[in-house]
Amino acid sequence: MAVNSRATSGSDKHGDRNKRHGASRGGASAQESSDELDDHVPGPAEIAWTTHVSAQTVLFERLASRHRERQRRYHRLEHVEAVLGHVAELSATETVADLGVVVAAALYHDAVYEPQHPANERASARLARRDLAELGWSSDRADRVAEMIEGTKTHLDPSDVDTAVLFDADLAILGADSDRYRVYVDKVRDEYGHFDDAEWRSGRAAVLAGFLERPQIYATVSGRDRWEAAARSNITAELATSSP
């Protein structure tokens, strides 16, 4: 068993929402609908999108809806927002060349997530490349995003600091405090519910042992300083408690 280490309609967002409000409230006034729209408070992922990707949010809403799919327990929008937070944290001390590319890769890196599918990263990269091209990104930048996303299949051998920052941000959960780490493990186990306990333990152990065998889990100095020791401790403890 392998357990991973992890065309738009062009409709206007505000126009669609105004129509929904009017239908549900028996023709509420335009002012009332406008007031309700003003109550919208964007979350961290949407702020990252409008700051670094595009002022248009239709594709962001579609991306966010993917992270609400029923098969997801850990790989939801909360995970994306945590990765974005770690990207910001690491980029404060690491020399990032194109923060927008790193942010876009963080937003899209789990856009396609089916635990039984072996090519989620490739499919996510394809979607990112297509969406970014539609938003007017250059092919070079969109290709960089796609390459970084495909690299999250193994989190090995980042080609540059930007990629290293993305990899470390995605793996930061391994170095979380023990309580948060256990919650993460339980949620990932739920996502792999199609495996029985023996299959899960075997696949998970192979992934974890692979991390411990690396000279360094984290590719950046900042990542190692923050999470390396805790990650090795968490992984060692999980292996000890999950042995048959």
Order of alpha helices (4+ residues) and beta strands (2+ residues): alpha-alpha-alpha-alpha-alpha-alpha-alpha-alpha-alpha-alpha-alpha-alpha
